[in-house]
Amino acid sequence: MNVEMLLDLIEKTPTAWHAAANTEEILLKAGFQKIAQSDVDCLGAGDWFTGRNGTSLIAFRIPENMDPNTVCFRISAVHGDSPCFRLKPNAKKGGSCGRLNTERYGGGILSTWLDIPLALAGRVTVRTEAGMKTELLYVDKPVAVIPNVAIHLSRDTNIATALNPAVDLVPLFSDGDYSPEDLIAETLQVKKEDVLGWDLSLVAQGRGFTFGKDGEFVTAPRLDDLECAYTCLDGFLSATIPANTVPVYALFDNEEVGSLSFAGAAGTLLKDVIARILPEEHQRQGALARSFFVSADNAHALHPNHPELYDGDNAPKMNGGVVVKYNAMQKYVSDGFSGAIFTEICRRANVPVQVFANRSDKLGGSTLGNLAEAQVPLRGVDIGAAQLAMHSAHETAGSRDVDYMGKAMTAFYSADFSLSEDGIQWN
């Protein structure tokens, strides 16, 4: 996967609902079959996927003549949600202009959301003659702006100023009585009174771009974590899978708010799918002991203006290769053994590897690896691509790292090795 392909996909993926829908479309074109969560039948050989809540999805391949006593899993996990502003149920807010009543989702860098075009996207529930149904919505044009206060009225604005989400971050939407329901009904071509509910977000609108002498940098909304989501999917679909191995690709929701949901990594979706593949508990436990897990969520690149914020010995650079992330407080699942395994897989594929660890006086953010492993015990590693401005409305990364991530994940899924408690053996 190259950077322009990634930018095309990110532009089509404003929310976690669209991440799951776009992934489903890619999988169907690749010959995968969809199974419902309500279908409790055991599965045979083939390429399958299932989802939950329209925002999480797990794809997997069951090999012919699978030996349940020796089979292993190769699993990657990513997330499709990003910081944004969610519309509240009563979304119209009064004032001198029509505004929107929103609530922060995730830990965004709030100042970056001021004065930029915001699109509206997510899921809408509408009434039908037969009952109700949900539909995806993406108003792919500017529909709102969160306006700054003029510097003449806020002389201290260039000094660190706290933004109050209930006051300073209220989006401007219309001049008059036009409501969010009006826009939704027009876009979906339904009656306004048939719009029954929504899960909608204001998101940064527009396509990302590359810059630098040779386009070596890329800036786009939602690089965290769509860069990992799509490069891991590319690796999953491109790999040559070893015998008696079940590759699994897991796309989760709600990572940016802690993953504590039935569609998040702390839910049971991955556990339930693995139990469906291997119903016998003793066989399942044995398979998990032989398996390996990659949690993929972007990493902090060394900021050229603020090197003092990093551990200089463990600060990755953009375009320097895939990052293996370490944390003594178990924010990441990597340890010396699992990190060495993944690094060796990359070395054999000629993919450069870097490492990240926080400065010892700074707390790092959490990710989905250890939460997923609390449900499904696995040997695993946390990785990502190095980026700047994580959780900004527009984030910046290295263009070459997109290719490195895809090659690394293809190599991971293709790697043929036997895992034991104290080492691996290449087959």
C-alpha positions as a printed NumPy array, in Angstrom:
array([[  0.   ,   0.   ,   0.   ],
       [  1.351,   3.446,  -0.883],
       [  0.544,   6.772,   0.723],
       [ -1.897,   7.942,  -1.97 ],
       [ -3.952,   4.755,  -1.589],
       [ -4.058,   5.357,   2.153],
       [ -5.177,   8.964,   1.694],
       [ -7.987,   7.825,  -0.615],
       [ -9.187,   5.376,   2.039],
       [ -8.944,   7.883,   4.897],
       [-11.011,  10.385,   2.929],
       [-13.747,   7.721,   2.645],
       [-13.534,   6.896,   6.376],
       [-14.829,   9.725,   8.566],
       [-16.072,   7.486,  11.413],
       [-15.76 ,   3.998,  12.873],
       [-19.002,   3.028,  11.084],
       [-17.406,   3.887,   7.759],
       [-14.183,   2.101,   8.725],
       [-16.146,  -1.111,   9.26 ],
       [-18.255,  -0.621,   6.103],
       [-15.227,   0.089,   3.905],
       [-13.378,  -2.887,   5.356],
       [-16.405,  -5.091,   4.697],
       [-16.477,  -3.927,   1.084],
       [-12.78 ,  -4.759,   0.648],
       [-13.237,  -8.194,   2.212],
       [-16.252,  -9.048,   0.048],
       [-14.287,  -8.137,  -3.075],
       [-11.508, -10.44 ,  -1.834],
       [-13.967, -13.351,  -1.618],
       [-14.73 , -13.368,   2.113],
       [-18.17 , -14.421,   3.345],
       [-20.071, -12.526,   6.023],
       [-21.576, -14.378,   8.965],
       [-24.002, -12.889,  11.461],
       [-23.278, -12.735,  15.176],
       [-26.623, -14.5  ,  15.649],
       [-25.429, -17.473,  13.585],
       [-24.083, -19.916,  16.172],
       [-23.08 , -22.709,  13.786],
       [-19.486, -23.918,  13.838],
       [-17.533, -22.843,  10.781],
       [-15.62 , -24.873,   8.255],
       [-12.733, -24.017,   5.974],
       [-13.001, -20.691,   4.179],
       [-12.573, -16.946,   4.419],
       [-15.   , -15.348,   6.861],
       [-15.798, -12.136,   8.7  ],
       [-18.299, -10.992,  11.278],
       [-19.051,  -7.693,  12.972],
       [-20.644,  -6.03 ,  15.951],
       [-22.583,  -2.748,  16.191],
       [-21.53 ,  -1.761,  12.681],
       [-18.224,  -0.438,  14.051],
       [-16.164,  -3.539,  14.886],
       [-15.225,  -6.347,  12.546],
       [-13.144,  -9.51 ,  12.677],
       [-11.959, -11.336,   9.564],
       [-10.258, -14.735,   9.532],
       [ -9.268, -17.627,   7.285],
       [ -9.833, -21.23 ,   8.371],
       [ -7.511, -23.587,   6.485],
       [ -8.516, -26.846,   4.858],
       [ -7.947, -29.897,   7.066],
       [ -7.214, -27.755,  10.125],
       [ -5.691, -29.796,  12.95 ],
       [ -7.228, -28.278,  16.109],
       [ -4.524, -29.863,  18.277],
       [ -1.65 , -28.044,  16.566],
       [ -3.238, -24.989,  14.943],
       [ -2.162, -21.443,  15.91 ],
       [ -3.466, -17.917,  15.35 ],
       [ -1.73 , -14.86 ,  13.894],
       [ -3.774, -11.851,  15.026],
       [ -3.556,  -8.103,  14.445],
       [ -5.829,  -5.613,  16.188],
       [ -6.473,  -1.973,  15.251],
       [ -9.167,   0.63 ,  15.907],
       [-11.33 ,   2.684,  13.568],
       [-12.45 ,   5.523,  15.864],
       [-10.752,   8.911,  16.259],
       [-11.265,  12.011,  18.431],
       [-14.153,  14.15 ,  17.199],
       [-17.28 ,  15.98 ,  18.37 ],
       [-20.427,  13.869,  18.758],
       [-23.867,  15.379,  18.293],
       [-26.125,  15.15 ,  21.339],
       [-29.72 ,  13.881,  20.903],
       [-31.164,  17.408,  20.998],
       [-28.516,  18.826,  18.724],
       [-29.862,  22.256,  17.814],
       [-28.544,  25.054,  20.   ],
       [-29.813,  28.618,  19.953],
       [-28.075,  31.981,  20.058],
       [-27.498,  34.757,  17.556],
       [-26.845,  31.984,  14.996],
       [-27.92 ,  28.372,  14.747],
       [-25.351,  26.208,  16.548],
       [-24.868,  22.532,  17.324],
       [-24.973,  20.89 ,  20.735],
       [-21.993,  18.537,  20.785],
       [-19.835,  16.577,  23.177],
       [-16.17 ,  15.717,  22.931],
       [-15.313,  12.154,  21.931],
       [-11.766,  11.169,  22.885],
       [ -8.84 ,  13.306,  23.929],
       [ -8.354,  15.661,  21.007],
       [ -6.041,  18.678,  20.818],
       [ -8.91 ,  21.119,  21.057],
       [ -7.288,  24.213,  19.558],
       [ -6.712,  22.362,  16.264],
       [-10.464,  22.084,  15.713],
       [-11.003,  25.842,  15.551],
       [-11.713,  27.515,  12.189],
       [-11.459,  24.377,  10.068],
       [-14.211,  22.876,   7.875],
       [-16.208,  20.179,   9.654],
       [-18.23 ,  17.478,   7.919],
       [-21.043,  15.427,   9.454],
       [-20.877,  11.644,   9.443],
       [-21.953,   8.514,  11.271],
       [-25.079,   6.376,  11.586],
       [-28.761,   7.383,  11.542],
       [-31.776,   5.347,  12.622],
       [-34.858,   5.981,  10.469],
       [-38.452,   4.755,  10.492],
       [-39.583,   2.521,   7.608],
       [-42.913,   0.974,   6.69 ],
       [-41.673,  -2.35 ,   8.077],
       [-40.058,  -0.978,  11.256],
       [-36.719,   0.797,  11.642],
       [-33.321,   0.572,  10.005],
       [-29.909,   2.184,  10.306],
       [-28.172,   3.986,   7.467],
       [-24.682,   5.407,   7.085],
       [-24.502,   9.144,   6.595],
       [-21.583,  11.211,   5.309],
       [-22.229,  14.831,   4.396],
       [-18.869,  15.207,   2.677],
       [-18.75 ,  18.978,   2.624],
       [-18.264,  21.684,   5.236],
       [-21.411,  21.895,   7.363],
       [-20.051,  23.634,  10.469],
       [-17.122,  25.605,  11.887],
       [-16.011,  26.235,  15.459],
       [-15.068,  29.925,  15.266],
       [-12.241,  31.45 ,  17.231],
       [-12.658,  34.673,  19.203],
       [-10.946,  37.646,  17.549],
       [ -7.579,  38.495,  19.052],
       [ -8.837,  42.047,  19.689],
       [-11.364,  40.598,  22.144],
       [ -9.036,  38.001,  23.645],
       [ -5.578,  39.519,  23.901],
       [ -4.184,  36.511,  25.787],
       [ -5.286,  33.986,  23.197],
       [ -1.707,  33.246,  22.091],
       [ -0.809,  32.408,  25.658],
       [ -1.926,  28.937,  26.669],
       [ -5.671,  29.444,  27.048],
       [ -7.992,  26.721,  28.281],
       [-10.943,  26.061,  25.977],
       [-14.28 ,  25.32 ,  27.613],
       [-16.076,  22.68 ,  25.489],
       [-19.496,  24.053,  26.483],
       [-18.595,  27.629,  25.518],
       [-15.571,  27.897,  23.231],
       [-16.118,  24.77 ,  21.143],
       [-19.756,  25.15 ,  20.09 ],
       [-19.98 ,  24.741,  16.287],
       [-21.652,  27.364,  14.101],
       [-24.165,  25.602,  11.838],
       [-26.777,  27.91 ,  10.286],
       [-28.245,  31.372,  10.158],
       [-31.888,  30.678,  10.898],
       [-34.139,  27.725,  11.704],
       [-32.294,  25.078,   9.667],
       [-31.729,  22.086,  11.947],
       [-29.504,  18.982,  11.943],
       [-32.665,  16.942,  11.307],
       [-33.271,  18.987,   8.144],
       [-29.793,  18.215,   6.842],
       [-30.05 ,  14.513,   7.74 ],
       [-33.455,  14.139,   6.087],
       [-32.291,  15.899,   2.912],
       [-29.155,  13.791,   2.664],
       [-30.889,  10.457,   3.25 ],
       [-34.011,  11.517,   1.307],
       [-36.373,  10.605,   4.126],
       [-39.044,  12.523,   5.979],
       [-37.772,  14.656,   8.831],
       [-40.198,  13.013,  11.262],
       [-38.783,   9.588,  10.321],
       [-35.325,  10.49 ,  11.659],
       [-35.507,   8.687,  14.998],
       [-31.976,   8.813,  16.313],
       [-28.364,   9.201,  15.367],
       [-24.753,   8.461,  16.236],
       [-23.186,  11.354,  14.358],
       [-19.916,  13.222,  14.603],
       [-18.398,  16.406,  13.322],
       [-15.118,  15.399,  11.698],
       [-12.295,  17.211,   9.923],
       [-13.334,  17.457,   6.287],
       [-11.163,  17.029,   3.204],
       [ -8.402,  14.853,   1.79 ],
       [ -4.935,  14.707,   3.294],
       [ -1.82 ,  15.593,   1.337],
       [  1.884,  14.915,   1.097],
       [  4.593,  17.556,   1.355],
       [  8.373,  17.876,   1.373],
       [ 10.868,  17.783,  -1.495],
       [  9.835,  14.272,  -2.501],
       [  6.49 ,  14.08 ,  -0.703],
       [  8.193,  12.407,   2.236],
       [  5.65 ,  13.62 ,   4.795],
       [  1.9  ,  13.116,   4.907],
       [ -0.726,  15.152,   6.758],
       [ -4.31 ,  13.946,   7.123],
       [ -7.157,  13.603,   9.583],
       [ -7.423,  10.315,  11.48 ],
       [ -3.955,   8.913,  10.702],
       [ -4.29 ,   7.514,  14.217],
       [ -5.386,   4.795,  13.718],
       [ -6.513,   4.433,  10.107],
       [ -2.902,   4.173,   8.944],
       [ -2.549,   0.986,  10.972],
       [ -6.096,  -0.183,  10.2  ],
       [ -5.573,  -0.185,   6.446],
       [ -1.922,  -1.309,   6.339],
       [ -2.71 ,  -4.254,   8.625],
       [ -5.666,  -5.152,   6.421],
       [ -3.374,  -4.952,   3.388],
       [ -0.892,  -7.3  ,   5.073],
       [ -3.661,  -9.692,   6.09 ],
       [ -4.95 ,  -9.949,   2.515],
       [ -1.51 , -10.021,   0.835],
       [  0.206, -12.655,   2.97 ],
       [  0.977, -16.258,   2.105],
       [ -0.399, -18.029,   5.171],
       [  1.624, -20.936,   6.659],
       [  0.015, -24.344,   6.965],
       [ -2.374, -24.963,   9.861],
       [ -2.456, -21.265,  10.774],
       [ -5.544, -19.085,  11.233],
       [ -4.828, -15.428,  10.388],
       [ -7.153, -12.951,  12.113],
       [ -7.7  ,  -9.237,  11.484],
       [ -9.589,  -7.373,  14.239],
       [-10.977,  -3.852,  13.808],
       [-12.306,  -2.422,  17.078],
       [-14.259,   0.675,  18.107],
       [-14.088,   2.995,  21.127],
       [-10.326,   2.825,  21.703],
       [-10.201,   6.602,  22.081],
       [-12.552,   6.432,  25.075],
       [-11.072,   3.378,  26.78 ],
       [-12.392,   0.38 ,  24.783],
       [-14.893,  -0.472,  27.53 ],
       [-17.802,  -1.303,  25.233],
       [-19.195,  -4.391,  23.577],
       [-17.656,  -3.212,  20.295],
       [-14.308,  -2.313,  21.904],
       [-11.17 ,  -4.336,  22.485],
       [-12.184,  -4.893,  26.116],
       [-15.383,  -6.564,  24.919],
       [-15.767, -10.224,  24.036],
       [-15.851, -10.069,  20.226],
       [-12.386, -11.511,  19.634],
       [-12.896, -14.127,  22.35 ],
       [-16.266, -15.11 ,  20.871],
       [-14.882, -15.489,  17.338],
       [-11.969, -17.636,  18.465],
       [-14.401, -19.813,  20.438],
       [-16.482, -20.216,  17.294],
       [-13.402, -21.348,  15.344],
       [-12.258, -23.732,  18.112],
       [-15.255, -24.705,  20.275],
       [-13.302, -27.166,  22.455],
       [-11.727, -25.253,  25.337],
       [ -8.622, -27.421,  25.734],
       [ -7.82 , -27.117,  22.029],
       [ -8.442, -23.386,  22.164],
       [ -6.095, -22.911,  25.125],
       [ -3.376, -24.866,  23.375],
       [ -3.793, -22.864,  20.163],
       [ -3.575, -19.538,  22.013],
       [ -0.359, -20.658,  23.705],
       [  1.115, -21.194,  20.23 ],
       [ -0.209, -17.919,  18.832],
       [  1.091, -14.376,  18.382],
       [ -0.717, -11.035,  18.548],
       [  0.094,  -7.592,  17.11 ],
       [ -1.633,  -4.524,  18.543],
       [ -1.167,  -1.766,  15.945],
       [ -1.731,   1.864,  16.961],
       [  0.462,   4.753,  15.874],
       [  3.457,   5.911,  17.928],
       [  4.901,   9.294,  18.874],
       [  7.588,  10.528,  16.487],
       [ 10.392,  12.752,  17.774],
       [  9.132,  16.348,  17.484],
       [ 11.903,  18.496,  15.955],
       [ 10.81 ,  21.569,  17.943],
       [ 10.539,  19.767,  21.28 ],
       [ 13.162,  17.008,  21.628],
       [ 13.217,  17.693,  25.375],
       [  9.852,  15.909,  25.707],
       [ 11.291,  12.531,  24.685],
       [ 13.646,   9.862,  25.894],
       [ 16.347,  10.597,  23.336],
       [ 17.516,   6.982,  23.282],
       [ 14.036,   5.643,  22.482],
       [ 12.543,   8.326,  20.228],
       [ 11.588,   7.102,  16.726],
       [ 11.679,   9.33 ,  13.65 ],
       [  9.243,   9.6  ,  10.773],
       [ 10.224,   7.436,   7.778],
       [ 12.468,   5.406,  10.061],
       [ 10.416,   2.217,   9.928],
       [  7.906,   0.389,  12.09 ],
       [  7.949,   1.297,  15.798],
       [  7.875,  -1.313,  18.587],
       [  6.486,   0.322,  21.737],
       [  7.555,  -0.49 ,  25.304],
       [  6.238,   0.598,  28.71 ],
       [  7.135,  -0.75 ,  32.159],
       [  3.654,   0.103,  33.49 ],
       [  2.096,  -2.258,  30.907],
       [  0.503,   0.428,  28.743],
       [  1.909,  -1.713,  25.92 ],
       [  2.105,  -5.509,  25.735],
       [  5.6  ,  -5.642,  24.229],
       [  8.383,  -7.241,  26.222],
       [ 11.934,  -8.206,  25.313],
       [ 10.861, -11.585,  23.931],
       [  7.853, -10.507,  21.874],
       [  9.659,  -7.412,  20.628],
       [ 12.566,  -9.548,  19.47 ],
       [ 10.221, -11.893,  17.582],
       [  8.534,  -9.071,  15.676],
       [ 11.849,  -7.303,  15.013],
       [ 13.312, -10.482,  13.537],
       [ 10.243, -10.943,  11.31 ],
       [ 10.801,  -7.401,  10.006],
       [ 14.554,  -7.914,   9.583],
       [ 13.923, -10.947,   7.391],
       [ 11.575,  -8.799,   5.283],
       [ 14.073,  -5.899,   5.067],
       [ 11.765,  -3.589,   7.004],
       [ 13.533,  -1.185,   9.422],
       [ 12.393,  -1.185,  13.049],
       [ 12.581,   1.522,  15.717],
       [ 11.633,   1.542,  19.386],
       [  9.635,   3.931,  21.534],
       [  9.574,   4.406,  25.294],
       [  8.335,   7.469,  27.16 ],
       [ 10.547,   9.822,  29.049],
       [ 10.568,   8.393,  32.559],
       [  8.782,  11.42 ,  34.033],
       [  5.893,  11.316,  31.531],
       [  2.859,   9.071,  31.382],
       [  2.05 ,   7.554,  28.02 ],
       [ -1.335,   6.962,  26.483],
       [ -3.013,   3.584,  26.535],
       [ -3.988,   1.428,  23.57 ],
       [ -5.985,  -1.704,  22.856],
       [ -3.364,  -4.451,  23.209],
       [ -3.48 ,  -5.177,  26.923],
       [ -7.281,  -4.798,  26.992],
       [ -7.744,  -7.37 ,  24.224],
       [ -5.267,  -9.702,  25.912],
       [ -7.259,  -9.563,  29.137],
       [-10.013, -11.347,  27.189],
       [ -7.767, -13.567,  25.051],
       [ -4.407, -14.542,  26.617],
       [ -1.745, -14.205,  23.921],
       [  1.92 , -13.444,  23.492],
       [  1.943, -10.034,  21.827],
       [  3.638,  -6.817,  20.8  ],
       [  2.515,  -3.204,  20.385],
       [  3.602,  -1.459,  17.193],
       [  2.76 ,   1.577,  15.079],
       [  4.015,   4.144,  12.613],
       [  5.76 ,   7.228,  13.992],
       [  3.663,  10.399,  13.785],
       [  3.461,  13.948,  15.092],
       [  0.478,  15.8  ,  16.594],
       [ -1.37 ,  12.704,  17.743],
       [ -5.057,  13.541,  18.333],
       [ -4.839,  16.761,  16.367],
       [ -7.565,  17.425,  13.817],
       [ -4.804,  16.839,  11.226],
       [ -1.835,  14.61 ,  12.064],
       [  1.545,  14.258,  10.345],
       [  3.589,  11.144,   9.587],
       [  6.217,   9.807,   7.202],
       [  5.057,   8.739,   3.735],
       [  7.56 ,   5.885,   3.479],
       [  6.33 ,   4.37 ,   6.73 ],
       [  3.014,   3.509,   5.053],
       [  4.853,   1.058,   2.809],
       [  6.98 ,  -0.205,   5.71 ],
       [  3.857,  -0.96 ,   7.761],
       [  2.204,  -2.881,   4.929],
       [  5.358,  -4.937,   4.267],
       [  5.84 ,  -5.625,   7.975],
       [  2.299,  -6.907,   8.398],
       [  2.515,  -9.04 ,   5.244],
       [  5.701, -10.536,   6.696],
       [  4.023, -11.099,  10.064],
       [  1.086, -13.007,   8.613],
       [  3.421, -14.96 ,   6.297],
       [  5.962, -15.85 ,   9.006],
       [  6.171, -19.603,   9.554],
       [  7.454, -20.298,  13.067],
       [  6.638, -22.395,  16.101],
       [  6.303, -20.504,  19.375],
       [  7.242, -21.918,  22.763],
       [  7.56 , -20.428,  26.235],
       [ 11.228, -19.585,  25.773],
       [ 11.771, -19.102,  22.059],
       [ 10.647, -19.691,  18.488],
       [ 11.774, -22.056,  15.77 ],
       [ 11.496, -21.169,  12.093],
       [  9.742, -23.858,  10.103]])
